Amino acid sequence: MSPNAVTEIPAAASAAALDHFASLLTFETDCWDTNAAMTSGEPGFVLLDVRGKGGFDAGHIDGAIHFPHLDLTEENLVGFPADTLFVVYCAGPHCNGADKAAMALATLGRPVKKMIGGIEGWRDEGFDFATSDQA
């Protein structure tokens, strides 16, 4: 078999792959799992939409709190217990707002995961949106 862009670099050993992918799941969740948790009524986390007000008002995940990443300060989080798990999302793969929010929360010692795909991933899955006039 001749090498190609996929096979020319060998795959990681199974133990290393297990460590890597298990580690990713401690940092990230996806839209499907977030939706399942949110619709269960007991998600076990607080979902933060870290986009600007215009994006949030136009359509956001029902139950998400609008909390732009620049506003994530200890003073603004005082109402949340220190062990609250936050799940953050932004516009999608082309946006790093969720990464900035996750960094801010981690800097404050808060548990955090990023919802990969963001609002575009949510749309791709066909899940419903809320708008600010519904909130």
Summary of the structure (lengths in Angstrom):
residues: 135
radius of gyration: 17.1
end to end distance: 57.6
largest distance: 59.8
contacts: 366
relative contact order: 0.19
helix: 39%
strand: 13%
